Amino acid sequence: MIIICWLAIILGCCFGLFTVLTLKTSSLKTNPCFILLPDTLKIEGDYLTGEAQEKRTKEKWQLAYVLESKQEKQFFLKNTKALEIKVKGEVQKRVNNTNLNGFNAKVFCQSHKIKGYYRIEQMTSLKKYQVPLCSFVLKLRCCRQYLKVKTMAIKNKEVKQFTEVFILGLKTTDNAEQLQLWKKLGVLHLFSLSGMHLYFFINGFRYFFLRLGLTLELERYFELLFIFILIVLTGFSIGMVRAGMMLAVKELNKQKKWQLSRLDCWSFALFFNSLFSPFLLLTVGGQFSYYLSFIIIMIYPEMQRIKRKQIKSFVFNVLLCFFSLPLIWFYFYEWNILFFGLSFLLAPLLFGVVLPIVTLHFFIVVFFGVDYCSSSGIIIECLNVFSKRLNQWSFAQFTVGKPPILILGILILIQWFLFINYQQRPLDRKRLFIFLSLFFFCSFFKMLNPFGMVAMIDVGQGDSLFIKEPFSHRVFLIDTGGQRSFMLKNWRKKKQARCPANYTVIPFLKSQGVKKIDAIFISHAHEDHCGDLKAILNEFEVDAVVSNQGTSQNLSFQKLIKTYPTQQQVIWRTGSNYNDRYLKMDCLYPSDVGDGGNNDSLVLKIKMGTNTLLCMGDIERIGEEKILSSSKRQELKCDILKIGHHGSQTSSHQSFIKAVAPSVGLISCGANNKYGHPSQVTIKKLKQEKVSFYRTDVQGMLYSYWLPNLQQKMKFKSIK
């Protein structure tokens, strides 16, 4: 059956490659007609997103629409029917990841069979869609949306979150915090991705119908139908699909007496799943679900040797957690040492207590409209408080970073060598210790990297520059990025405003193995440079926040940093500097107390090995002239110039560029920004001075590596 498994993977990959090669440019009629899939709709403030089928071609599209009124928002929130809409709008270009290790829209669309993105400008027609009798899946989707609307009546936040995640398979802004908490504790993959809760529902279904007097043979046929319904109602989550397929194959194996092993059933499930979803194993959920289930099958015989139930359960959870570590490091970049014990403690509590209570409460709400959740609410609240307390123990949290593919392969090989050694009798403890030590030694790969790194992170219309010294000795961040906020009506505001850093700066820093930032330099007090400071301070240990006097006195900046210890807020002015064996940093401006605006930006000259970088913040012509008059020409010379004010024509005047004489210019700006950055005037000046320039709006993140003593100019790479 392993042959069948590999055949499935090869066929799936070939089909996936064929799909990519034959994929035509997304095209639609001028005024397309879509069938909205009701259970996929998400509303955040006044912004609606969801999936829909184009009526003519049956192709799936991702839609986006800005709601026009509060009444329209309420209609979509309460709607439980499939809708047919005719719209005006335009096909959006698919944006792939613009930062290292960022979200890959291409893989997402391929794995979800989404043709493309369509932005709706106007809905010209909206009516109820008459679902054909043969469209059983769409009817179940409408049923799922009905249940989703019913859960909105649950007042207790924690109960509602558990209901959404485990019963309906929903990922919303309301339960994002809960999922992030489980992710940090290292148990998300065990509960949310694995599909383990399917067995809870199946056992309950089996018990109920056998008590009604159904024969075992008849109950098994109903069970297969129930598995399919569950998969649809939980949103076709990969974990549920995998668990459902394996369970279905096992049941058929019993009925038909095929004498298939557990591994055979796993292989058949992967075979059929890969045929229908060719990109299955390119997704995080696909890899976790199938790899963890494969591990369970492999360690099952060893577990049968252990007689005591509690010890067997503990060893099982420890082995499962241990084998999942490489994938956790590769996709989540961090792990909590407590998760070896947490999975052992939480699994019986979650599946034996919380899930039954939440399920019972869910049925009461749906069928009787009674929201009685005092007992379940108390238990879940206690569980959340316990989880949050554990999450505050920073000593147990390790940020490993994303291991290279080679290291990942070595880690997995070591694990299986360890498992083979574990199976031997008598146990070779010396070899076990050597392999275990080698495994955890490899997890410190970032400490063995002799290269430093400098990266202009793509944060949209803002600035954020990352510097990491060789061997991960020290880490610095110059500006954090952020978005300007605007006054909106209450119904247009999002319940939980998304922080851009959660999708740009923070995941990138964690992928680089960053747990502590030695200093964050804030050039000035504008939101596009320091707006995400609070989020980063909450996520990382930060030794110092460095700014100039004008920025530190700015009221908006003080609000961001009010909870940060005063003794770690450092003021820099002209002449301030930092120096260690890998890096030298000097402050060239400002010398006077300003207002924290553009012309009060902190200007830093940084020497990394044999290369020098000049960071200009949002300095404009007035500030540049002050720098020219107060600095020696040799002090201003640099190899790399971070172009001021996102390439605006108010910055980077000709005489300043000539004085600095850079060979490379870095421009940080957002794609299609309303300010027109970078200005064509600035581009022309750079070309006249023969400065090679890179832009984040066109090329994504810009990054380069450097060695302390290597006499070589930096060569920048880009994501796009």
N, C-alpha and C positions, 0 to 999 in steps of 0.2 A: 504493500500500500504506500510505502515511501515513494515508490516509482510514480504512482498515481498523483501523489502530492507534488512532486517536482514537475510532472507533466502539466498539472494545473497551473503552477506558477509560470512555466515557460509559455504555455498557451495564452495565459492571461497577459503576460508581458508583450507577447507578439501582437495580440489583439489591441493592447493599449498603444503600442508603437504604430500599428496600422491606423488607429484612430487619430493619433497626432499627425501622421504624415498626410492623411487624407482630409484633415480638418480644413474646411473652407472658412473664409472670412465671414464673421457673423453678419447676416443681412436680414432685414425685416421690411415689410411693407411700410409705406409712409405712415399710415394710421393702423398699427397692428391691433389685433384683438387677443386678449389673454384670458385664460381661466385661472383665477387666483387659487392657490392651494391654501385653504384657510388656516391650517395649523402651523404654517411656516411664517405667518405674519408677526412682525415684531414692531412695537411702537415705542420710541424713546423721545419724549417731548413731542415735537411736531414732525418727527421724522419717521416715516414708515418704510420698512424693508420686508421683503418676502420673496417666495418663489412662485412662479406661474408657468403654465404651459401655453405656448403660442397655439391658438386654436387650429390654425391651418396645418402646421407642420408637426405639432405635438412635441416640439422641442422645449426643454426646460430653460427658463431665464431667471436671473436674479433682478428684481425690480427695486427701485428706490423712488420715493415720492415725499415731497414736503406738503403736509396737510394744511388745508386752507382755513379751517375753522375748528372750533371746539366741538361743534355738533358732528362734524365729519370724523373727528378723532373718536368720539364716543360710539359712533356707528361701527367703526372697524374694531374697536375694543370688544364690543358685545356681539358682533356678527359670528354666527356659527355655520353659515352656508357657503358653498362654493359660489364665487361671483364671476360674472363675465363682464370684462371691461374693455372699452375701446379707448385708446389713448393717443396723445401726441407727445413726442419726446425724441430722444436720440440714444443711439447705442454708445455706451461708454467704453473707452479703451481699458482693457484689463491691466491693472497695475500689479506687477509682481513685486516681490520683496525688494525694498530699496536699502535695507541695512543687512549687514552680515547676520545670518541665522534668524532673519525676520520671517514674517508670515508669507507663505508662497501661494499666491492667488491662483496660479496656473494649476498646481497639484490639487488645490481645493476644488476648483471647477471640474477638473478631470475626474476626481474621485466621486463627486456628487452629480456628475453628468450634466453640468450646467453649461449651456451654450455660450452665454455671455451676460453682460450687465446692461441694463436699460434704465435710463433716468426719465421718469415721467414728468412732463411739464404741465400737462392738463389731461384730466379724465373727461372725455367727450360723451361717454355713455357708461352706465353702470346698472346691471340688473342681475337677478338671481339666475344661476345656471342650473338647468334641469339635468341632473346627473343621470346618465343612462343606467339601466338595471345591471348591465355587465360591468360597470365601473365600481367593483367591490372595494378596491383600495381607496378610491376617492371618497366613497361613502364612509369608510373607516376614518379617513382624515377629517371629515366633517364631524364625526363622532368625537375624535380626539380634541378638536377645537371646542366642541360643546363642553367636554370635561375640563379643558383649560379655562374656559370662562367661569365654570363652576368653582374652580379653585381660587379664583379672584375674590370669592366671598370669605375665604379663610382669613381671619384677622391676625392670628398669631404668625409673626414673621417666620420663625424657625420651622413651624409645622408646614407652612406654605412652601418654604424652600425645599424641605425633604420630599414633599409630595410632588413638586415639579421635577426634581432630579430623578427620583427612584420609580415613580409611577408613570409619569408622562415623558420622561427623558428630555426635559426642557432645559435650555441654557439661557437664562435671562440676566438682566442687570441686577435683579433682585437677589438671585442666588449666586452671582459671580463671586461675592465675598466669601461665601461658604465654600465654594469650589476651590478658591485660592487658598483658603485655610487648610483644606485637606491636601492640596498640592504641596504646601510647605511642610506639612507633617509627613508626607511621603505615602499617604494611604489613598490618594485619589485614584491611582491606577488599579488598586485592588477592588474598590467599590464602584466607581463610576464607569470605568472603561471595560471591566472584565465581564459584565453581564451576569455576575453571580446571583443577583436578586431574582433572575428568571426562575431558578429552582425553587425559591420560596413560593412564587405564584403557582408554579406547576404542582408542587406538593399540596398546596391548599386546594387547588382545583381537583386533584385526584382524590383527596380525602372527602371532599364535599359530594362528588358524584358517585363514589363507591358507597357512601352512606345512604344515597338515594336509591340504591339497589341496582345500579347499572352493572352489567358484567364487565370484567376486566378488559376483554377484547373490544367491546363497544366503547368503553371509556377511553381506550388508547386512540381510537379514531377521532373522538371528540377532542382529545388532548392535542393531536396534530393541528386541528383547526384552531384551537385555543392558542397554540404557539404562534401561528401566523397572525392572529388578531393582536396578540401581545406585541409582536415585532412592529406592526403598523402603529399601534397606540403609543409605543415608546419612541416613535419617530425614526424607525429603521436604524437605530444606533448600532454600530459595528459589534459591540459586545453582545447585544441581545440577538443580533442576526447569527453570530457565531455560535452562541450558546443554544439558540433555537434549532439551528441546523444539526448540531451535534446530538441534541436530545432527540430530534426527529429520526436521525439515522439509527440511534440506539434503539428507539422504539420499534422501528421497522426491522432491525436486526433480531429483536426478540420475537416478533411476530413471524417473520419469514425463516427464522433459524439459519441465518447466513454464517454464523460463527465468526463474526468480525471482532477483532480486538479493539481496545480503546483507541489505540493509535490508528487503526483502520478507519474508525468513525471520524477521528480528527482529520485524517487525510481526505476523506470524502467531503467533509464540511468545507475544507479549504479548497478542494477541487471545484465544487459548485459555486462557492462564493467568489472565487477568482474568475470564473467564467462570466458571471454577471457583473462583477466589479473588478476590471483588469488592474486598476490602480490601488487595490485594497492594501497591499503590503507597502505602499508608499505613504500610507497615512499612519499617524501616531496610534490611533485606536486600533487599526488593523494589526500592527506589529505587536502592541501590548497584548491584545486579546488572544491572538493565536500563539504568541510565544509563551505567555503565562499558562495557557491551557496545555501546551506541549510539555512545559516543565512539570505541571501537575501529573500528567500521564507518566512521565519518566520517573518521578520520585514516588509514585503510588506503591510499587512493590516494596520499596524500602520502608514505607510507613507501616506496612502490614506486619513487619517484624517487631514493631513496638506494641506492647500489650496494653499499657496504661493509657487511657483515653486522653487525659490532660497533657501528658508528655508527648503523645503522638500529635496532638493539635499544636502544641508549642513548636516542636521540631518542624512540622509541616509549614507553619507560618514563617519561621526563621529561614528555611530553605527557599521558600517562595520569594521572600523579601530580598534575600541575598542574590538570587538569580535575576531579579528585576533591576538590580542596581545599575548595570551598564546602560540600559535603556532610559532609566530615570535620569542619569547623568547626561546622556546624549540629548534628551529632549527638554528636560526641566532644569538642568545645570546645577541643581543643589539637592541635598538630602538631609534628613533628620535622623540622627543616630537612634532616637527613641522609637523609630517606626518598626524596628524588629519586635518590640514588645507591644506597640500600639495595635498592630494588625491582629495580634493574638487576643488582646483585650477587647478591641472594638468590634471585631467580626461577630462574635456571639451576641454582644449587646445590640449591635445594629440589626442583625438578621433575626435575632430571637426576641427582642423587645421593641425596639423603635419601629422597625418596618411593619410588624403586625398592628401596632397601635395606629400608625399613620395610615395604613391601608383601611383599617376599620373606620377611622375618622373620615377618610376620603369617601367611603361608601355612604356614610351617614349624611355627609354634606350633599352628595350627588342625588341620593334618592329621597331624602327627607328634608333637605334644606336647613338642617340644624348644625350650627358651627359650635360644637361642644368639644373643646380641646384643652381643658384645664390640665388633665393628667399627662397627656402626650406633650403638651407645651412645656410643662415643668421638666419632664425627663430630657427633652431635646435641648431646652435652655441650659440645663446642667451640663449636658454633653458639650455644648458649644462653649460654655464658660471654661470647662476643663481643657478643651482643645486650644482655646485662646491663651490660657495660662501656659500650657506647654509650648506654644508657639513663641512665647516671650523669652524662653530659655535660649538665648543666643549661643550659649556654649555647645548646645546639641545640634545646631544648624551648621552645615558645611556647604560652602559654595565651591563646587569642583570646577565648573566651566564645562564647555562642550568638548569632549575628547575627540581628537582626530579619528578618522575611520580606522587607521592602523591600530591605534591604542584601543579602540572599541573592540576590534577583532581579537586582540591579545587578551583583553579582559574576559571576553566570553570563552576563549579557549582555556584560560586558567581556571575558570569556573568549572568547566566540564572535566578537566584533569582532576580538580578537587573532588568532584562528584564520583568519578571513577575510583579515586583513592578511598573515598568514604565507603564505597561498596565492598572494598576488599576486607577480608577477614583473615588474620587479625589486622586491625587498623594501623597503618604506618603513620604514627603521630608526627614524626620528624618531617616527612614529606608533606604532610598536611599543613604543618606550621610554615614551611618554606613557601609553598604555593599561596597560602593565605596572606603571608607577609608581602609577597611579590604583587598580589592583586591590589592590596591597599597602597603599596608603594607607587604603582602605576596611576593611582587616582590623584597623585600629586604631580602630574605631568606638567602643570603650569609653572611649577617651581624650577623645572629643568629647562625651560625655554630661554635661550640666551638672547632672543630678539626683543627689543622694545617695540612699541606700536604707537602710532599717532593716527587718529581717525576723526574726520569731520562727519559726525553722525547726521543722517538726513532726518531732521525734525520738522520738515515743512518750512514755513516762513518764520524761521528763528535761527538760533545758533546753539551749537553744543559741540565742543571739541574734547576728545578723549586722549589722554596720554598715559601709557603704561611703560614703566621702566623694565629693562631686562630682568629675567627671573621673577617677574611680578613683584619686584622690590617695593615700588611705590606706585600709586595711581592718583592721577589728577584729572579734574573735570573743569573745563572753562566754559561757563554758562550751561544752562540746563534745557533750553528750549521752553516752549509754552505757547499758549494761544491767548489772544486778546479776548476779553469777555464783553458781551453786549447785553443791554437791557432787553429782556423779553417778557411777554405776558406769562402769567403763571402756568397756563396750560401748555405753553410752548417749551417750558423748561424741563430738562431731564431730571428724573428722580435722583439719579447719581451721575453727576457730570463726569464724563470720561476724561481721565488725565492722559494727554498724548504720550507722556513719558512711559506709561504702562505698555505701550506698543512700540516704542522706539528706543529710548535711552536705557531703561531698566532691563529689558530682556537682553539687549546687546551687552551691557556691563556684566550681567550674570553669565552670559555665554563665554565671557572672557575670564571667568573665575573670580570676579570681584565681589568681595564681602565687605571690605573696608575701603573707603576713599580717603586718602590722606589730606586732600584739600579740594574744595570747590571754589573756584574763582568766579565771581559775578562781575561782569564788565560794567553793567549799569542796571538801573531799576525798571526797565521796560519788561512787560510780560513775556515777550517773545524770547527773552534772554534768561529770565529768572522765574517764569510762571510755574514751572514744574519742580521748583526747589523743594517745596514741602513734601511732595510725593517721594522724592529721592532721599530726603532726610529720614522719612519714615521707613524706607526700605533698606538702607545701608547704614553702617557705622561711618560717621564722618568726623574726622579729627578737627577740621577747621573750615570755616566759611570765610573767605577773603573777599573784601570789597573795598571801595574807596569811601572817604568820609561822606561825600554827597549821597551815595547810594545807601549807606547805613542809616542816614537820617530821613530817608524817603519813607512816607507813611505806608505805602503799598508794600514796600519791601519789608518793613517792620512787622506787618501782619503775617507775612510768609514765614518769618524766622522767630516769631515771638516765643515759641516753645523750645527753641534751641538754646543751650547754655551760653550765657553772655561771655564767659571766659574763653570760649572757643570761636568767638567772632573777632576776626583780625582785620585791622585797617591797614591798607597799603597806599603809598603815595610814591612820587618820584624818588628813586634811590632805594626803595625796599627791594629785597632780593632773597632768593633761596638757592642753596647750592648743596649737591651731594655728589657721589662718585659717578653717577650716570647723567645727571641733568643739572643745568644752571638756568635760573629764571630771574630776570630783572624787570622792574617796573619803570617805564619811561614817562608815564603820564597817568593821572594829573598831579600837579604840585599844589594846587589850591583846592579849597572846598567848593564843590559845585552843587548842582541840583539833582544829580543822579540821572540826567538825560543823556542824549546821544553824545554831545561834546564834553561830557564828563566821564566818558568810558575809560575803563582801566586798559592801558596799552601795555602788553607784556612781550618781552623778547626772550625766547626760550632756546637754549642751546642743547641739542640732543646729539651726542656723539660729535660728528664734524659738521652737522647741519644746524642752521638757525631758522627759527620760525618767529614771525612778528604777528601778534594777534591784535587787531585794531578795534574790536568791538563794533560800535555803530558810529565811530568818530567821523565827523564831517570836515569840510574844508577849513573852518575856523580852528578846529582842534588840530588838524594836520599842520597848519601854519605855525601854531604855538609849539608843536613838537619840533618842527624844523628850526625854529629860532632858539630853542632851549637845549637841543641835543647836538652832539658832535656827529658829523657825517658818518664816521666809522661805526658809531653806536647804532645807526639806523640800518646799515647794510644787513641784508638777510638773504637766505636762499629761498624761503617760502613765505609768502605774504597772505595772511587771511584777510581778504579784501573787506574794507570797512562798509558797514551799513548795507549788507547784502548785494553789493554792486550798484548801489544807487548813484545817480549822476552828481549828487551832492557830496560824494566822497571820492577819494582816489584821484585827485587832480594831478596833472602832468608832472609838475615840479616835484611832487612828493614821490611819485613812482620812480622818477629818475634818481632821486636821492637814495631811495631804498634799494633800487636795482635788484629786484627778485628775479629768479629764473622760473618760479612757479607761483601761480595765484590760485587760492581756494575761495570759491563763492558759495555761501550757504543761503539758499532761498527756496521758497515753495513753488511747486509746479503750477503754472497758470495763475500766479498770485496777482491780486488786483492792483498792486503797486507798480507792476511792470518791471520788477527786478529780475535779473540785472539790466541796467540801462544800456542801450546800444552805444551811448556815448562812452561809458566805462569800458565796454568791450573793445571799442575802437582804440582807446588809449592803451589798453593792455597789448593789443596787436602792434601798435606803433612802437612800443618799447620792447617788443619781442618776448613778452611774458607768456609762457604756456599756462593756460588757465583751465580749471575744472569746476563744474557746477553740479550741486546736489539735485537741482530740479530736473536736470537732463540725465545725469550719470548715477544718481543715488549716492550712497555713502562713498567717501573718498578716504583711502587709508594707505598706509605704508609702514614697512618694518625697518628697523635700524639696529646696528650693532655699535657698541660704545667706541671702539677703536678702529672701525673700518673707514678708510678714506674713500667714501663713495657717496654721491648725492642720492637723496631719496627718490624713488620712483613710485609715483602714486598709482594705485589700482582703483577701479570703480566697480560697483555692483552690476550696473546695467551694461 
